[in-house]
Amino acid sequence: MLKLPKIILASNSPARANILKQIGFSFEIKPSNIKETISSINPKELVTKISSQKAFAVGNEILKQQDDISAVIIACDTITLNGSGKIIGKPLTFTEAKNMLEGFSNKVHDVITGCTLLILPERTEYQKVIVTEVKFRDLSQNEINFYLNNEKWNLRAGGYAIQDLGAILIEEIRGDYYNVVGLPIHWVWETMYSHYGESIFSLVRS
């Protein structure tokens, strides 16, 4: 029987942490602090590469301290694309954020998350890339200004967060909601269930 793992989230994202709390997982937070650079490679390859780097950065550090630890590292990287498939980062200015939301208005764009589970101590790696289509409402200038004046747009890829006030901007999503938030929890659960079996039920706190 496999030893139950310690769950470690390789991220300081409150949104990702809240998803794990929502299903009752107890976990530790150990952000990787790797430098994330947007490159010209395929977006799916990019999120896969970065999520893997995050997982191994945290995993290798942990193994230096305890080489026989049983743990699963959860690492994700989420990017937003515009309608033309170009990667959009986090806006640096109010004007940049406004331009992003104007570009999304009444259009469909993709949100892509690469997720890596790294099993310790054996360093077994599982990976998945999930794409969700997000359709924005036809937004007025007043709505855009209202949103930007009341939200932390500078911390959000694409200038919005679906789980907060950004919900008012969105007409429809096609795919996994939690993927847009930043952690496709159904895949995380399925993968852990496949690896550890029904023993993972005991990891959930009611």
C-alpha positions in Angstrom: 0.0 0.0 0.0 1.3 3.4 -1.0 2.1 5.8 1.8 -0.2 8.8 1.8 1.5 11.9 0.5 1.9 15.4 1.9 0.2 17.8 -0.6 2.3 20.8 -1.5 1.1 23.6 -3.7 3.9 25.2 -5.6 2.2 28.6 -5.9 1.3 31.6 -3.7 -1.9 32.1 -5.7 -4.8 32.6 -3.2 -7.2 31.4 -6.0 -5.4 28.1 -6.4 -5.2 27.6 -2.6 -8.9 28.3 -2.3 -9.7 25.5 -4.8 -7.8 23.0 -2.8 -9.5 24.2 0.4 -12.9 23.9 -1.3 -12.5 20.1 -1.6 -11.0 19.7 1.8 -7.4 19.1 1.1 -4.8 19.9 3.8 -1.7 21.2 2.1 1.4 23.3 2.4 2.3 26.3 0.2 5.8 26.4 -1.2 6.1 28.8 -4.2 8.8 28.0 -6.6 9.9 31.6 -7.3 11.2 30.6 -10.7 11.5 33.4 -13.3 8.5 33.1 -15.6 9.4 34.4 -19.1 6.8 34.5 -22.0 8.6 33.1 -25.0 7.6 32.6 -28.6 7.1 28.9 -28.3 3.7 27.3 -28.6 1.4 28.4 -25.7 0.7 24.8 -24.7 4.4 23.9 -24.7 5.1 27.0 -22.7 2.6 26.3 -19.8 3.8 22.7 -19.8 7.4 23.7 -19.5 6.8 26.3 -16.8 4.6 24.1 -14.6 7.2 21.4 -14.8 10.0 23.8 -13.8 7.9 25.0 -10.8 7.2 21.5 -9.7 10.9 20.3 -9.9 12.2 23.5 -8.3 10.1 22.8 -5.2 10.5 19.1 -5.3 14.2 19.1 -5.6 14.5 21.5 -2.7 12.3 19.3 -0.5 14.3 16.2 -1.4 17.5 17.9 -0.3 16.0 18.2 3.2 14.2 14.8 3.3 15.0 12.3 0.6 12.4 9.7 1.6 9.4 12.1 1.9 6.1 11.0 0.4 4.6 14.1 -1.3 2.8 15.3 -4.3 3.7 18.7 -5.7 1.0 20.6 -7.6 2.3 23.2 -10.0 0.3 25.1 -12.6 0.9 27.9 -15.1 -2.0 29.7 -16.6 -1.9 32.1 -19.6 -4.6 34.1 -21.4 -4.7 34.5 -25.2 -6.3 37.2 -27.2 -8.7 36.4 -30.1 -5.7 36.0 -32.4 -4.0 33.5 -30.2 -1.3 35.9 -28.9 -0.3 35.4 -25.2 -1.4 38.3 -23.0 0.4 38.8 -19.7 -0.5 40.9 -16.7 -1.2 44.5 -17.5 1.3 47.0 -16.1 -0.9 50.1 -16.4 -4.5 51.1 -16.2 -4.5 51.9 -19.9 -3.1 48.5 -20.8 -5.7 46.8 -18.7 -8.4 48.8 -20.3 -7.2 47.9 -23.8 -7.2 44.2 -22.9 -10.8 44.3 -21.7 -11.9 46.3 -24.7 -10.2 43.7 -26.9 -12.1 40.9 -25.1 -15.5 42.6 -25.3 -18.1 40.6 -27.3 -15.4 38.1 -28.3 -14.1 34.6 -27.4 -10.6 34.0 -26.1 -8.7 31.0 -24.7 -7.4 30.4 -21.2 -4.7 27.7 -21.1 -3.4 26.0 -18.0 -0.5 23.6 -17.8 -0.6 21.5 -14.7 2.1 19.2 -13.3 1.9 16.7 -10.5 5.3 15.6 -9.2 5.3 12.5 -7.0 8.1 12.3 -4.4 10.4 10.7 -3.6 10.5 8.9 -7.0 10.0 12.0 -9.1 7.2 10.6 -11.2 5.7 13.4 -13.3 2.1 13.7 -14.6 1.2 16.6 -16.9 -1.9 17.9 -18.5 -2.8 21.0 -20.6 -6.4 22.2 -20.5 -8.0 24.9 -22.7 -11.2 26.8 -21.8 -12.9 29.2 -24.1 -14.2 32.4 -22.4 -16.9 34.6 -24.1 -17.1 38.2 -22.8 -20.3 40.2 -22.9 -20.5 43.3 -25.0 -19.1 45.7 -22.5 -19.8 49.4 -22.3 -16.9 51.8 -21.4 -18.6 52.6 -18.1 -18.6 48.9 -17.2 -15.0 48.5 -18.1 -14.0 51.6 -16.0 -16.2 50.4 -13.1 -14.5 47.0 -13.1 -11.0 48.4 -13.3 -11.6 50.9 -10.6 -12.8 48.1 -8.3 -10.5 45.2 -9.1 -6.8 44.4 -8.7 -6.4 44.2 -12.5 -2.6 44.4 -12.2 -2.4 41.0 -10.6 -4.5 39.2 -13.2 -3.4 37.8 -16.6 -5.6 39.5 -19.1 -6.7 42.0 -16.6 -9.5 40.1 -15.0 -10.3 37.2 -12.6 -13.4 35.1 -13.2 -13.8 34.1 -9.6 -14.1 37.7 -8.4 -15.8 40.8 -9.8 -14.7 39.6 -13.3 -17.8 37.3 -13.2 -19.9 40.2 -14.4 -17.8 40.5 -17.6 -18.4 37.0 -18.8 -21.3 35.7 -20.8 -20.3 32.1 -21.2 -17.5 29.7 -20.8 -16.9 26.5 -22.8 -14.9 24.0 -20.8 -13.5 23.8 -17.2 -14.3 26.8 -15.0 -11.5 25.9 -12.5 -9.0 26.0 -15.4 -9.8 29.7 -15.8 -9.3 30.2 -12.1 -5.9 28.5 -12.4 -6.1 25.0 -11.1 -8.0 22.2 -13.0 -9.0 20.4 -9.9 -10.9 17.5 -11.6 -7.6 16.5 -13.3 -5.6 16.8 -10.1 -8.1 14.6 -8.3 -8.3 12.0 -11.2 -4.6 11.8 -11.4 -4.1 11.4 -7.6 -6.9 8.8 -7.5 -5.3 6.9 -10.3 -1.9 6.9 -8.6 -2.8 6.4 -4.9 -6.2 4.7 -5.2 -9.0 5.1 -2.7 -6.6 5.9 0.0 -6.7 9.6 -1.1 -10.2 9.7 0.4 -8.6 10.1 3.8 -6.8 13.2 2.6 -10.1 15.1 2.4 -11.1 16.9 5.6 -14.8 17.4 6.0 
